[in-house]
Amino acid sequence: MRARRAGGEAAGLAMTATPESGAGFLCRDCLAKAPRKTARCPQCGSPRGLDLGRAAGLTLAHVDCDAFYASVEKRDDASLRDKPLIVGGGGRRGVVSTACYIARTRGVRSAMPTAKALQLCPEAVVLAPNMAKYSTVAREIRAKMFELTPLVEPLSIDEAFLDLTGCEAAHKMSAAESLARFADRIEKEIGVTVSVGLSYCKFLAKLASDLDKPRGFQFIRADEAIDRLGPMPIGRLWGVGKVAEARLAKLGFTRIGDLQRLDEISAIRQIGDDGRRLWRLAHGIDERKVTLEHDAKSLSAEITFEHDVADRAELERVLLRLCEKVARRLKAAGLAAGGVTLKLRAPDFKLRTRTRSGMPPTQLAMRLFSVARALLRAQPEGEFYRLIGVGAADLKPGAEADGFDLVEGDRTREKAREGAIDVLREKFGAAAIQRGLAFNPAPPKGKV
């Protein structure tokens, strides 16, 4: 009973809300309401009903686009609609960014080498990612999220947390109904589908959104959290990857219920530093709030080479092109970088990251590059890399970018010069104009 009380205390108001028998059921296809549950909607025959009564009082949601990149491509090309589709890099080093659900039934998964994916699904169509297009669609979806609530916390280009607490009166409907209508609107107006998870805390909302994909809508109440979580694999807990899952299995924790049977002190004693966090999640306790400050943690670009590269000049040429890409994305998003992260992956797949923060906010490619190059030059000479990437960190509003600097003075001319380059590239293509350092008649093959 102690564990159930702990989950209830974390739920706060959600525990005090009781199911409202008068709230009825909402059809998620035709949006008709019915006073009682039926196997199929009396209006359209759909089996996709939402119990508004049981969802009453839940206001924290996680919205996740379904196979986002692939969905956008299928929306824009009807010939792909019924085909297995992989969006990602081709060639020997390419990896899958997104696979449609048809391809997933054949075992294809994100981050899988494209070559292996094509062994599993040889008839799949492989397309290179079009990040500019996906970003445009993501902004359209994000704008509609802000019509539901001002509290939107993006996690990535295709998912976000929303807190609808206090918005019910403005919308004249419950959070559950608002979200169901939102999902329907996204599908009809934008042409992609989303899955919704609704609960009283972030962890359970995110977990719920993954339970019924695609086009799913699941909710988890505080009074059922313990029972819903218990049978699930321990890897369902937030932050437990494959390595942590294997370590926990060696300690005897294969299901979340194994952790629920302990008290908090015992969990810390047996698991270590992360024991308290995992124990609390296992009991449905997650006190993190939806915040706006994580609107975008970083913007980045990377390339996986066809063959491992050690030549420093070649790496720097690639790094400059990546910095130019990140700079364009910063300007498009209205953001500026207050830090730079260099990402390097060795032939044995070990990842090395180096970050420098505290720099004056910038949107300029050459300023990003000067920092990224210094980070690269600090690495040992002659080391081979299969991947190099650069990210803009510690993001600031774009209005703060590249103003007067006490050391370097006025940056107006530098901004004007880079702006002119951007205009020419937008009009004539990315290869129309190149800086001398980036020019290479035979650039290394790979996928950015």
Buried (B, 14 or more C-beta within 10 A) or exposed (E): EEBBEBBBEBBBEBBEBEBBEEBBBBBBBBBBBBEEEEEEBEEEEEEBBBBBBBBBBBBBBBBBBBBBBBBBBBBEEEEBEEBBBBBBBBEBBBBBBBBBBBBBEBEBEBEBBBEBBBEBBEEBBBBEBBBEEBBEBBEEBBEBBEEBBEBBBBBEBBBBBBBBBEBBEEBEBBBBBBBBBBBBBBBEEBEBBBBBBBBBBBBBBBBBBBBBBBBBBBBBBBBBBBEBBBEBBBBBBBEBEEEBBEBBBEBEBBBBBBBBEBEBEEBBEBBEEBBBBBBBBBBBBBEEEBEEEEBBBBBBBBBBBBEBBEEBEBBBBBBBBBBBBBBBBBBBBEBBBBBBBBBBBBEEEEEEEBBBEEBBBBBBBBBBBBBBBEBBEEBEEEBEBBBBBBBBBBBBEBEBBBEEEEEEEEBEEBBEEBEEBBEEBEEEEEEEBBBEBBEEEEEBEBBB
